[in-house]
Amino acid sequence: MRDLILQFWPVVLGWLAAVNVLDFILMGVDKRRAKRDAWRIPERTFFLVALLGGTLGAILGMRHFRHKTKHWYFWYGLPALLAVQVILVVFLWIRLP
């Protein structure tokens, strides 16, 4: 099983890079829209992209753009989600034959 994962490692890294960049950009776009009082990106969109692997991008975007920092579920939820994702990956890596 590890051989299969290692075979598709470039695809996984590409996916993670893409969703992290996407979540980072979404934070910037939503911040700009918030300043202009325009239509906003739903908060569930940030969490959906984070669940798909873009958690680090969301955290970096939140801090870089100073956006969504007053919402406890972003401030604590995103780092907690990242911790769960890292623990899950390490657990699966150790448990796979």
Number of C-alpha atoms within 10 A of each C-alpha: 9 11 9 8 12 11 11 11 12 11 12 14 10 11 15 18 15 15 21 24 18 19 27 24 16 20 27 19 14 20 20 15 14 14 8 10 9 10 9 13 15 9 12 9 12 21 20 13 18 23 15 12 22 25 28 21 25 29 24 16 23 22 15 12 17 13 19 18 14 9 10 10 13 20 15 11 15 22 16 14 18 18 13 12 16 12 12 12 12 11 11 11 13 10 8 8 8
